[in-house]
Amino acid sequence: QPKGPDPVFAAKTEMEMYTDLFNKIASSCYNKCASRKHRDQDLSLGEMTCTDRCVSKYLESQQLIGGVLQRANESQMQQQQAMQQAQQSMGS
């Protein structure tokens, strides 16, 4: 009986991916939006607006890339299945 994927490994991998995504967003948007002469504890309105847009664009781009990769993987799987069927029909 085949064993399914390990749920603990899947959860750990997903958590690592989200942590990596958060760190990349934080670093990228901070470098782009935070003023270097930051004297106040709070962000200025311009910095907050920039950060909001930056995070939104980053997440949107990740979603688009994910969709492209998913379609590419599905296409590759279909090609592999077609090849296997062709090999089986030639071998029969």
Distance bins in CASP14 RR format, pairs under 12 A and 6 or more apart:
PFRMAT RR
TARGET T0000
AUTHOR 0000-0000-0000
RMODE 2
METHOD distances of the structure
MODEL  1
3 9 0 0 0 0 0 1 0 0 0 0 0
4 10 0 0 0 0 1 0 0 0 0 0 0
5 11 0 0 0 0 0 1 0 0 0 0 0
5 12 0 0 0 0 0 1 0 0 0 0 0
5 13 0 0 0 0 1 0 0 0 0 0 0
5 14 0 0 0 0 0 1 0 0 0 0 0
6 12 0 0 0 0 1 0 0 0 0 0 0
6 13 0 0 0 0 1 0 0 0 0 0 0
7 13 0 0 0 0 0 1 0 0 0 0 0
7 14 0 0 0 0 0 1 0 0 0 0 0
8 14 0 0 0 0 0 1 0 0 0 0 0
8 15 0 0 0 0 0 1 0 0 0 0 0
9 15 0 0 0 0 0 1 0 0 0 0 0
9 16 0 0 0 0 0 1 0 0 0 0 0
10 16 0 0 0 0 0 1 0 0 0 0 0
10 17 0 0 0 0 0 1 0 0 0 0 0
11 17 0 0 0 0 0 1 0 0 0 0 0
11 18 0 0 0 0 0 1 0 0 0 0 0
12 18 0 0 0 0 0 1 0 0 0 0 0
12 19 0 0 0 0 0 1 0 0 0 0 0
13 19 0 0 0 0 0 1 0 0 0 0 0
13 20 0 0 0 0 0 1 0 0 0 0 0
14 20 0 0 0 0 0 1 0 0 0 0 0
14 21 0 0 0 0 0 1 0 0 0 0 0
15 21 0 0 0 0 0 1 0 0 0 0 0
15 22 0 0 0 0 0 1 0 0 0 0 0
16 22 0 0 0 0 0 1 0 0 0 0 0
16 23 0 0 0 0 0 1 0 0 0 0 0
17 23 0 0 0 0 0 1 0 0 0 0 0
17 24 0 0 0 0 0 1 0 0 0 0 0
17 62 0 0 0 0 0 1 0 0 0 0 0
17 66 0 0 0 0 0 1 0 0 0 0 0
18 24 0 0 0 0 0 1 0 0 0 0 0
18 25 0 0 0 0 0 1 0 0 0 0 0
18 59 0 0 0 0 0 1 0 0 0 0 0
18 62 0 0 0 0 0 1 0 0 0 0 0
19 25 0 0 0 0 0 1 0 0 0 0 0
19 26 0 0 0 0 0 1 0 0 0 0 0
20 26 0 0 0 0 0 1 0 0 0 0 0
20 27 0 0 0 0 0 1 0 0 0 0 0
20 62 0 0 0 0 0 1 0 0 0 0 0
21 27 0 0 0 0 0 1 0 0 0 0 0
21 28 0 0 0 0 0 1 0 0 0 0 0
21 29 0 0 0 0 0 1 0 0 0 0 0
21 55 0 0 0 0 0 1 0 0 0 0 0
21 58 0 0 0 0 1 0 0 0 0 0 0
21 59 0 0 0 0 1 0 0 0 0 0 0
21 61 0 0 0 0 0 1 0 0 0 0 0
21 62 1 0 0 1 0 0 0 0 0 0 0
21 63 0 0 0 0 0 1 0 0 0 0 0
21 65 0 0 0 0 0 1 0 0 0 0 0
21 66 0 0 0 0 0 1 0 0 0 0 0
22 28 0 0 0 0 0 1 0 0 0 0 0
22 29 0 0 0 0 0 1 0 0 0 0 0
22 30 0 0 0 0 0 1 0 0 0 0 0
22 55 0 0 0 0 1 0 0 0 0 0 0
22 58 0 0 0 0 0 1 0 0 0 0 0
22 59 0 0 0 0 0 1 0 0 0 0 0
22 62 0 0 0 0 0 1 0 0 0 0 0
23 29 0 0 0 0 0 1 0 0 0 0 0
23 30 0 0 0 0 0 1 0 0 0 0 0
23 58 0 0 0 0 0 1 0 0 0 0 0
24 30 0 0 0 0 0 1 0 0 0 0 0
24 31 0 0 0 0 0 1 0 0 0 0 0
24 54 0 0 0 0 0 1 0 0 0 0 0
24 55 0 0 0 0 0 1 0 0 0 0 0
24 58 1 0 0 1 0 0 0 0 0 0 0
24 59 0 0 0 0 0 1 0 0 0 0 0
24 61 0 0 0 0 0 1 0 0 0 0 0
24 62 0 0 0 0 1 0 0 0 0 0 0
25 31 0 0 0 0 0 1 0 0 0 0 0
25 32 0 0 0 0 0 1 0 0 0 0 0
25 33 0 0 0 0 0 1 0 0 0 0 0
25 51 0 0 0 0 1 0 0 0 0 0 0
25 52 0 0 0 0 0 1 0 0 0 0 0
25 54 1 0 0 1 0 0 0 0 0 0 0
25 55 1 0 1 0 0 0 0 0 0 0 0
25 56 0 0 0 0 0 1 0 0 0 0 0
25 57 0 0 0 0 1 0 0 0 0 0 0
25 58 1 0 1 0 0 0 0 0 0 0 0
25 59 1 0 0 1 0 0 0 0 0 0 0
25 60 0 0 0 0 0 1 0 0 0 0 0
25 61 0 0 0 0 0 1 0 0 0 0 0
25 62 0 0 0 0 1 0 0 0 0 0 0
26 32 0 0 0 0 0 1 0 0 0 0 0
26 33 0 0 0 0 0 1 0 0 0 0 0
26 34 0 0 0 0 0 1 0 0 0 0 0
26 51 0 0 0 0 1 0 0 0 0 0 0
26 54 0 0 0 0 0 1 0 0 0 0 0
26 55 0 0 0 0 1 0 0 0 0 0 0
26 58 0 0 0 0 0 1 0 0 0 0 0
27 33 0 0 0 0 0 1 0 0 0 0 0
27 34 0 0 0 0 0 1 0 0 0 0 0
27 54 0 0 0 0 0 1 0 0 0 0 0
27 55 0 0 0 0 0 1 0 0 0 0 0
27 58 0 0 0 0 0 1 0 0 0 0 0
28 34 0 0 0 0 0 1 0 0 0 0 0
28 50 0 0 0 0 0 1 0 0 0 0 0
28 51 0 0 0 0 0 1 0 0 0 0 0
28 54 1 0 0 1 0 0 0 0 0 0 0
28 55 0 0 0 0 1 0 0 0 0 0 0
28 57 0 0 0 0 1 0 0 0 0 0 0
28 58 1 0 0 1 0 0 0 0 0 0 0
28 59 0 0 0 0 0 1 0 0 0 0 0
28 61 0 0 0 0 0 1 0 0 0 0 0
28 62 0 0 0 0 0 1 0 0 0 0 0
29 43 0 0 0 0 0 1 0 0 0 0 0
29 47 0 0 0 0 1 0 0 0 0 0 0
29 48 0 0 0 0 0 1 0 0 0 0 0
29 49 0 0 0 0 0 1 0 0 0 0 0
29 50 1 0 0 1 0 0 0 0 0 0 0
29 51 1 0 1 0 0 0 0 0 0 0 0
29 52 0 0 0 0 1 0 0 0 0 0 0
29 53 0 0 0 0 1 0 0 0 0 0 0
29 54 1 1 0 0 0 0 0 0 0 0 0
29 55 1 0 1 0 0 0 0 0 0 0 0
29 56 0 0 0 0 1 0 0 0 0 0 0
29 57 0 0 0 0 1 0 0 0 0 0 0
29 58 1 0 0 1 0 0 0 0 0 0 0
29 59 0 0 0 0 0 1 0 0 0 0 0
30 36 0 0 0 0 0 1 0 0 0 0 0
30 38 0 0 0 0 0 1 0 0 0 0 0
30 43 0 0 0 0 0 1 0 0 0 0 0
30 47 0 0 0 0 1 0 0 0 0 0 0
30 50 0 0 0 0 0 1 0 0 0 0 0
30 51 1 0 0 1 0 0 0 0 0 0 0
30 54 0 0 0 0 1 0 0 0 0 0 0
30 55 0 0 0 0 0 1 0 0 0 0 0
30 58 0 0 0 0 0 1 0 0 0 0 0
31 50 0 0 0 0 0 1 0 0 0 0 0
31 51 0 0 0 0 0 1 0 0 0 0 0
31 54 0 0 0 0 1 0 0 0 0 0 0
32 46 0 0 0 0 0 1 0 0 0 0 0
32 47 0 0 0 0 1 0 0 0 0 0 0
32 50 1 0 0 1 0 0 0 0 0 0 0
32 51 0 0 0 0 1 0 0 0 0 0 0
32 52 0 0 0 0 0 1 0 0 0 0 0
32 53 0 0 0 0 1 0 0 0 0 0 0
32 54 1 0 1 0 0 0 0 0 0 0 0
32 55 0 0 0 0 0 1 0 0 0 0 0
32 57 0 0 0 0 0 1 0 0 0 0 0
32 58 0 0 0 0 1 0 0 0 0 0 0
33 43 0 0 0 0 1 0 0 0 0 0 0
33 44 0 0 0 0 1 0 0 0 0 0 0
33 45 0 0 0 0 0 1 0 0 0 0 0
33 46 1 0 0 1 0 0 0 0 0 0 0
33 47 1 0 1 0 0 0 0 0 0 0 0
33 48 0 0 0 0 1 0 0 0 0 0 0
33 49 0 0 0 0 1 0 0 0 0 0 0
33 50 1 1 0 0 0 0 0 0 0 0 0
33 51 1 0 1 0 0 0 0 0 0 0 0
33 52 0 0 0 0 1 0 0 0 0 0 0
33 53 0 0 0 0 1 0 0 0 0 0 0
33 54 1 0 1 0 0 0 0 0 0 0 0
33 55 0 0 0 0 1 0 0 0 0 0 0
33 57 0 0 0 0 0 1 0 0 0 0 0
33 58 0 0 0 0 0 1 0 0 0 0 0
34 40 0 0 0 0 0 1 0 0 0 0 0
34 42 0 0 0 0 0 1 0 0 0 0 0
34 43 1 0 0 1 0 0 0 0 0 0 0
34 44 0 0 0 0 1 0 0 0 0 0 0
34 46 0 0 0 0 0 1 0 0 0 0 0
34 47 1 0 1 0 0 0 0 0 0 0 0
34 48 0 0 0 0 0 1 0 0 0 0 0
34 50 0 0 0 0 1 0 0 0 0 0 0
34 51 1 0 0 1 0 0 0 0 0 0 0
34 54 0 0 0 0 0 1 0 0 0 0 0
35 42 0 0 0 0 0 1 0 0 0 0 0
35 43 0 0 0 0 1 0 0 0 0 0 0
35 44 1 0 0 1 0 0 0 0 0 0 0
35 45 0 0 0 0 0 1 0 0 0 0 0
35 46 0 0 0 0 1 0 0 0 0 0 0
35 47 1 0 0 1 0 0 0 0 0 0 0
35 48 0 0 0 0 0 1 0 0 0 0 0
35 50 0 0 0 0 1 0 0 0 0 0 0
35 51 0 0 0 0 0 1 0 0 0 0 0
36 47 0 0 0 0 0 1 0 0 0 0 0
37 44 0 0 0 0 0 1 0 0 0 0 0
37 47 0 0 0 0 0 1 0 0 0 0 0
38 44 0 0 0 0 1 0 0 0 0 0 0
38 47 0 0 0 0 1 0 0 0 0 0 0
40 47 0 0 0 0 1 0 0 0 0 0 0
40 48 0 0 0 0 0 1 0 0 0 0 0
42 48 0 0 0 0 1 0 0 0 0 0 0
43 49 0 0 0 0 1 0 0 0 0 0 0
43 50 0 0 0 0 1 0 0 0 0 0 0
43 51 1 0 0 1 0 0 0 0 0 0 0
43 52 0 0 0 0 0 1 0 0 0 0 0
44 50 0 0 0 0 1 0 0 0 0 0 0
44 51 0 0 0 0 0 1 0 0 0 0 0
45 51 0 0 0 0 0 1 0 0 0 0 0
45 52 0 0 0 0 0 1 0 0 0 0 0
46 52 0 0 0 0 1 0 0 0 0 0 0
46 53 0 0 0 0 1 0 0 0 0 0 0
46 54 0 0 0 0 0 1 0 0 0 0 0
47 53 0 0 0 0 0 1 0 0 0 0 0
47 54 0 0 0 0 0 1 0 0 0 0 0
48 54 0 0 0 0 0 1 0 0 0 0 0
48 55 0 0 0 0 0 1 0 0 0 0 0
49 55 0 0 0 0 0 1 0 0 0 0 0
49 56 0 0 0 0 0 1 0 0 0 0 0
50 56 0 0 0 0 0 1 0 0 0 0 0
50 57 0 0 0 0 0 1 0 0 0 0 0
51 57 0 0 0 0 0 1 0 0 0 0 0
51 58 0 0 0 0 0 1 0 0 0 0 0
52 58 0 0 0 0 0 1 0 0 0 0 0
52 59 0 0 0 0 0 1 0 0 0 0 0
53 59 0 0 0 0 0 1 0 0 0 0 0
53 60 0 0 0 0 0 1 0 0 0 0 0
54 60 0 0 0 0 0 1 0 0 0 0 0
54 61 0 0 0 0 0 1 0 0 0 0 0
55 61 0 0 0 0 0 1 0 0 0 0 0
55 62 0 0 0 0 0 1 0 0 0 0 0
56 62 0 0 0 0 0 1 0 0 0 0 0
56 63 0 0 0 0 0 1 0 0 0 0 0
57 63 0 0 0 0 0 1 0 0 0 0 0
57 64 0 0 0 0 0 1 0 0 0 0 0
58 64 0 0 0 0 0 1 0 0 0 0 0
58 65 0 0 0 0 0 1 0 0 0 0 0
59 65 0 0 0 0 0 1 0 0 0 0 0
59 66 0 0 0 0 0 1 0 0 0 0 0
60 66 0 0 0 0 0 1 0 0 0 0 0
60 67 0 0 0 0 0 1 0 0 0 0 0
61 67 0 0 0 0 0 1 0 0 0 0 0
61 68 0 0 0 0 0 1 0 0 0 0 0
62 68 0 0 0 0 0 1 0 0 0 0 0
62 69 0 0 0 0 0 1 0 0 0 0 0
63 69 0 0 0 0 0 1 0 0 0 0 0
63 70 0 0 0 0 0 1 0 0 0 0 0
64 70 0 0 0 0 0 1 0 0 0 0 0
64 71 0 0 0 0 0 1 0 0 0 0 0
65 71 0 0 0 0 0 1 0 0 0 0 0
65 72 0 0 0 0 0 1 0 0 0 0 0
66 72 0 0 0 0 1 0 0 0 0 0 0
66 73 0 0 0 0 1 0 0 0 0 0 0
66 74 0 0 0 0 0 1 0 0 0 0 0
67 73 0 0 0 0 1 0 0 0 0 0 0
67 74 0 0 0 0 1 0 0 0 0 0 0
67 75 0 0 0 0 0 1 0 0 0 0 0
68 74 0 0 0 0 0 1 0 0 0 0 0
68 75 0 0 0 0 0 1 0 0 0 0 0
69 75 0 0 0 0 0 1 0 0 0 0 0
69 76 0 0 0 0 0 1 0 0 0 0 0
70 76 0 0 0 0 0 1 0 0 0 0 0
70 77 0 0 0 0 0 1 0 0 0 0 0
71 77 0 0 0 0 0 1 0 0 0 0 0
71 78 0 0 0 0 0 1 0 0 0 0 0
72 78 0 0 0 0 0 1 0 0 0 0 0
72 79 0 0 0 0 0 1 0 0 0 0 0
73 79 0 0 0 0 0 1 0 0 0 0 0
73 80 0 0 0 0 0 1 0 0 0 0 0
74 80 0 0 0 0 0 1 0 0 0 0 0
74 81 0 0 0 0 0 1 0 0 0 0 0
75 81 0 0 0 0 0 1 0 0 0 0 0
75 82 0 0 0 0 0 1 0 0 0 0 0
76 82 0 0 0 0 0 1 0 0 0 0 0
76 83 0 0 0 0 0 1 0 0 0 0 0
77 83 0 0 0 0 0 1 0 0 0 0 0
77 84 0 0 0 0 0 1 0 0 0 0 0
78 84 0 0 0 0 0 1 0 0 0 0 0
78 85 0 0 0 0 0 1 0 0 0 0 0
79 85 0 0 0 0 0 1 0 0 0 0 0
79 86 0 0 0 0 0 1 0 0 0 0 0
80 86 0 0 0 0 0 1 0 0 0 0 0
80 87 0 0 0 0 0 1 0 0 0 0 0
81 87 0 0 0 0 0 1 0 0 0 0 0
81 88 0 0 0 0 0 1 0 0 0 0 0
82 88 0 0 0 0 0 1 0 0 0 0 0
82 89 0 0 0 0 0 1 0 0 0 0 0
83 89 0 0 0 0 0 1 0 0 0 0 0
83 90 0 0 0 0 0 1 0 0 0 0 0
84 90 0 0 0 0 0 1 0 0 0 0 0
84 91 0 0 0 0 0 1 0 0 0 0 0
85 91 0 0 0 0 0 1 0 0 0 0 0
85 92 0 0 0 0 0 1 0 0 0 0 0
86 92 0 0 0 0 0 1 0 0 0 0 0
END
